[in-house]
Structures are given as C-alpha cells and as structure tokens.
C-alpha cells in the first residue's frame, strides 16, 4: 500500500476544500455542485470497481467485429468517481479497498496510458479530523469518495428501458474508422418505481434490493427523497454503482411508455383484490409475474393516490397471515421484486413473454437522446 507524503495530506478541517465536500451532505450543496458523497468501505469499493471497469484497460477484443450481450449497465447511466479521501489506518482495516486503490493508482500514473480528462481523480490522504468534518455519518469510517451522479432525464431513460446497442468505433490516423464490438443492452424486465417515498433508509434499501433482484433500473417520481443523499447511499451499500437510478420521472409518462413497449405495471396495494400469492400460483390469467413488470411502491404514510393507483394495470396485495396491520414499504417492495425475479428466472425460456418494441420500430424503440442513428450509439477508441 502506497502512503502519501505529508505535503499531500489534507489536514485542515476548516479549509475551503473540506467545506465544499461537507456541503454535499445537504440537498442544496449537492444540487449546486452536481456531486454526492459515498462514505464507508462498501460504496467506495464499488465506486473504485466501476472506475477500473471503465478505465483500467481497453477491451482487447473491441477492435474485432463481434456482438455480445452486456454484463453491466451502460457506464453513462452510473455515477462517476471524482475524488477519494482516505485514512491509511482505514485502508489497513479494509485490504480489499486498499488493493483496488492501488490498481487505480497504477492506471492513473501509468506513463503509457493517456486517460481522458473525465477519468482523472483527485486522491488524497486525510486526517481523521478532516474526514469527520467532510462526512455525514456519526462515526467516520475513514474512507470517503466524491462522485458525480448521472444526469438521467426521461429522454435517455427511454433508451435504457427498451434496450439499445452500443458500437465501438476505432478511428485511424488517416481519418478512416472501423466498427468493432457491438454490445447489446437488453430491455428492462423488472424495475421498482418509488412514488413519493420519503424515508432515506427505505429508498436506499429498495435500491439495494432492486440490485440484488436483477432489476434494470430504479425510478423515483417527483416528491421522493433525494436518492443521492448520504443516508440513502449508505443504506444501498454500493448498489448506486451497479444499477441506474433515475429521479424526477413523471409517472404518467413512464407508465404510458412502458406499457406501449410491452411491459405491465403492477401496484403494491394492501387493499387490492389480487394477492401476490395468487400471482405466484398463476391463478390470475391476465397478470403474470413472468411478464416484464414495473412495480409501483407508494408513499410510506399515504400509499398511492387514486390517480397513481389507476395508472397500474393491476393492484396486488401481500397477504398478512399474522396479526401485523401492514408491512414496511421496503419489505413489501422486496417481496414483490423477488416474486417477479424468481418467476422470470425460473420459467423455461419459451414461457417468458418478450418485451416487444412498438410497431414500426426496427429491433429497438428509438433512442430519444440520439440524433445520428435511431438504434445505435458509438464510442470512439
């Protein structure tokens, strides 16, 4: 593990740099700077892994013409690591994080590599006092990252939802170019839609559950808590760096779009006539857990409004066999997401309905954010 000389150690908790980082604990600070905090070993570990996956080494097969399914979400839909502050003692307690940091250093300072400006990181050792002043947690864990969230509007989110294709283009010095690897991103088959959820712990837990269940995206409607708040990021335990998180998405527009693209919309509703147990037993013919599904999960205190509930194809209740009056929304969401995930992954492939693009679209629905080709985007090497 490499240690930093004293001149590069951040040791003044009242410095402007420390104050700017500390401001990211507030919503106003995050909005002004366009950044967020990732505190602790789990989020930082996943931030480092994402950086390495993006920048450590080019795909040796990228120049060859082949078509492969994507293993991860598109990089531009995930956060970008910008700065990392650490206490060497914390790295000794978390050798996995230390090893990843050494790999990052090796790539950053490799004289043979020419990294673009967006790949550059600010790495600094910091004192315990500084890390405590920067962070939001009651007890500093000695590792803190500053990251930039992706800017996901509906124009662009639609591309992710219906599936897309990314082509690597190799540009030669003589001005010619060659198409290389084509990566196919499958349509989203499962996603939670958090409708005006307010509790940071619930939102973070649902992001983590969605990641674990293999969902393709987490969507938050206006009026929901900020998914980039420190408490949410800590509760998600690194999942922000695995799964796209889109906030401020209009529910009417979303439900109309996904339904037109072959998905169903189910609402978790404790008073619904259809139960999750019936769907699991396939006793309900119209709705099926095998279908591509967006689950609407309503506000903790008030649930879904009449209008929001009416946007779903079906309401689904979780049966309560004991004396509890209700379930926490994060637990209810976990049951719904896993019921769909297990059904979709357990059924024979022939039984799983495929997401169909709207009529008149060639293989994929159009990518609203693009202008050159309606179904492809390119990355130049």
N, C-alpha and C positions, 0 to 999 in steps of 0.2 A: 504494500500500500504506500502510495506516494504522499509525503507530507509537504505542506506549503511553507515557505519562509515567512518570517514574521511580518515583513513589509506587505505581504499579500493577505494577511489575516484581517478580517473585519472585526474590529474590537471596540468600536464606539457606538453604543446603543442609541445615542442621540444624533447620529449622522443623518443626512438627508436621504441617503440610500436606504437605511434601516427604516426611516419614517415612511418612505414610499412603499416599501414591502408591507409594513404593518397596516397601511391603509387598505390593503387588499382584503382585510378581514371584514370590511364594510361593503355594502352593496354599491354605495356611491363611489368608493375607491375602485372597485372592480369595473364599474361602468366607465369611469373616467380614463383608467389606464388600459382597459381591454385585456386584463390579466386576472389570474386567480392563484390561490395558494394550494399547494399539495404538501401536507405535513405528514411526517412519520414514514417508517420504512416501507410499508405496503404501497401507498400511492407513488412514492419516489422510485421504488423498484420498478413499477410498471411504466412510469414515465421514462426511465432510462432504457428499459427494454424497447419501448416504442421508438425512441430516438435511434437506438442501434439498428433496429429493423429497417428504419428509413434511410440511414446514412452510413452504416458501417462499411458495407461493401456492395457494389452493384451486382445484380443477378448475372452470373457468368453465362447463363443461357438466354439473357434478354435479347441478344442480337439475332438469335435463331428464330425462325418463324414457327411458333407453336402456340397452341391455345390451351390454357389451363384454368381451372376454377380457382377463385380467390380463397385464400385461407383466412384473411383478416379483412376488417372493414377498410374502405378507402382511406388513405392517410389524411386527406384534406377534410374528412369528417371527424377527425380526432384531434385532441389538443396537441400543441407544440411546446416542447420544453425550451425555456429561455434562460433560466439561471438556477443554480444549485448552491445552497449554503449548507455547510456540514461541520460537525464537531468530530475530530478524529476518534474520540472515545466512542461516539455513537457508531461509527463505521466498524470499530472493533467488535461491538456487540452484534452487528449485522453484517457478517462477512459476505453474504450474497450481494448486498447493496454495494459494498466496497469493491467486489470483483467487477460488477457492472460499471462502476465509476472508473475503474482502471481501464476497462475496454473503451469507454467513451473518451478518456484522455488519450489513449493510444491512437484513436481515429482522428481526434481533433488536432493533435500535434504531429501527425504523420506528414513529413515534408513531401511525400509522394502524392498526397491527396490534395485535391483542390475542391474544397467544400464550398457550396454557395452560401451567401450571407445568412439565409434563413436557417442554416444548420449550425451556426456559431452559437456557443454557450458561454455564459459568464459563470465560472466556477470559482468559489472562494471558501476557504476555511473560515469559520466564525466562532467566536467565544460563546459560552453557554448563555451569558447575559444578553448578547446580541440576538441569539436565536430565540430566547424567551421574549424579547421585545418585538421581534418580527412576527412571531406566530400567534395563533388564536387559541391553541389548546391550553388548558390549565397547566399542564406539565409538558414542557418541551421535550421532544424525543430526539433532538439533536440533528435532525435532517429535515431540510425544507426546500421545496422547489417552487419556482415561479413559472407559470405556464400561461399560454395564450389559448383560450377556448376557440373552437371552430365557429365561424360565422355561418350558421345554417338557417337560411330562410326557406319558405315553402318552395320557392323557385330554386331548386337544387336538392331539397329534401325529396321532391317527387322523383328525381332520378334514382336516388337510393332505394326508394320504396318499390319501384317497378323493375329494378335490375338494370345493369349497364355494363359496358365493355370498355376496357382501358387498353390502348395500344401504345407500346413503347416505340418511339421513332428515333433511329440513330442518324444523326446528321454528320456528314463527312465534310472535310475541309473544302472540297471543291463545290460545295453547295448542294450536292445530292443528298437524298435521305432514303433510308431503308426501314420498312416496318418490321418490328421484332415481335416480342412476346405479346400475345393478346390475353388479357386477364378478364374472365367473366365473373361479374358480381351478380349473384342470384337475387331474385326478388325477395323482399322481406316476407316471411311466412308467419311471423309471430312478433307482436310488439305490445307493450303496455302504453296506454295513453293516460297520463296523470292529469286529471281535471281539477284544477284549483286546489291541489294538495298544498298544505301549509307547513307541515312539520318537517324540518330538515332530516331528522332521523328516518322518517318514513320514506322520503324521497331517495335518500342515499341507499337505504335497504332495498328499495324496489329497483334501483339501477343495478345493484349487485345481483339481485335475484334474476333480473332480465338477462344479465350477462351469463349467469350460471345456467339458465334455461335455454340458452342459444338464441335469444331474441335478436332481431336485426337492428333495432333502434329503440330508444326511449323518447317518447314525445310528451312535452308538457304544454298545457294550454295557458293563455294569459291568466294572471291571477294566482299562478302557482309560485311557490318559493323558488329562489334562485338556485338552480342545480349546481352552480359553481361556488356556492358558499362553503367556507371551511368545514362546517359540521356535516354538510352533505358529502363532501369529498372524503372526509374521514370515514363516514358510515358506509360508503361504497367500496372502501378498501382496495382502491386501484382500478375499479371497473370503468371509471371515466376514460381510461386509456385503452379500453377494449371495444367499447360499444358506442356508436354515435348517440349524442344527447341533443335533441332539438327542443328549444324552448320558445314560447310565444306563438305557437302554431294555432291557427284558427280551427276550432273543432268542426264547424260546419263544412269548411273547405276540405279538411282532411278526410272526414267520413265519406263525403261525396266522391272524392278522388279514389280512395282505396276500394270502395265498393264498385266503382266503374272499372277498376283494374282487377276484379275477380276475388277480392277478399271479403270476409264477413266482419261485422262489427258487433261484439258482444259487450254487454254492460253488467258489471258485478252489482247486483241489486238484491238486498236481503229479502225483499217482498215479491220477487219475481215468481211466476208460476212454474217455470222450468228450473230444475235443480242441476247442479254440477254433476251429481251422482247419476242422473238420468242421461246426461250427455256422455258420461264415461261408459255407461252401459249401452249406448247407441239406441236408447229408447225414443229419442227425438229425431225424426227423419229430416226435418227442414234445416236445423242447425247441427253441425258436426264439428267435433274437436279436430277432425282431420283437415278441415279447411284452413287456408291462410286466415289468421284471426288477429284483430286488434281489440284488446280488452280495455274498456273504459272503466277507470277507477276514480270514484268521486271524492270530493272534499271530506275530510275527517269528521267534521261536525254535521254537515248537511247532506252529504252524499251528492248524487247527481240531481240537477234540477229537472223539472218535467221536460223542458226543451232538450236538455242534454241526453236524458234517457231515451227520448223519442228518436234521437239520431242513431240509436243502435238497432240492429236487426232483431235482436232478442235480448231480454234481460235474463240473467242467470243467478240463482241464489245458491249459496253454500249451505248445505243442511247443518243444523246445530242439533246434535244428539243429546247434549247435556243441558245444563241449566244456564249457561252463559247467554246473555242477551245478544251479543254481536261479536264480531272479530275485528281486530285492528286492520286498517286498510292494507298495511304492508303484508300481513299474514294472509289476508284474503287474496291479495294480488299474487302472492307466491303460489297459493293453491291453484288459482286459475291459470297462471302461466305454465306451471308444471303439468297440469292436466292436459293442456294443449301440446306441450313439448313432448310428453310421453306418448300421446296418441299419434302425433305426426311422425315420430321417430320409430315407433313400434310397428306401425302398419306396413304391410307389404307395399312396395313402391307403386304397384298398379292400382292400389286403393286410394292413394293420396291424390286429391284433386290438385291440378296445377294452376298456378296463377296465370290468368290469360290477359295479354295486353289488349287494350281497346281496339275495336275494329278499325282497320286502315293503317295500323302501325306495323312496321317491319321488325319483327323479333322483339323489340323493346318499345315501350312508350317513349316519346321524345324527352330529351333532357333539357328542361327549360332554361338552364343556365348556360347552355352552349349555343354557338351560332354557326360553326363550320359544318358539322355533321350531326344529324339528329340523334344518332345512336352510339356514337363513339366519342372518346376523348383521348388525346395523345399526350405522352410525356416524352420530352426530348432528352436524349442522352448525349 
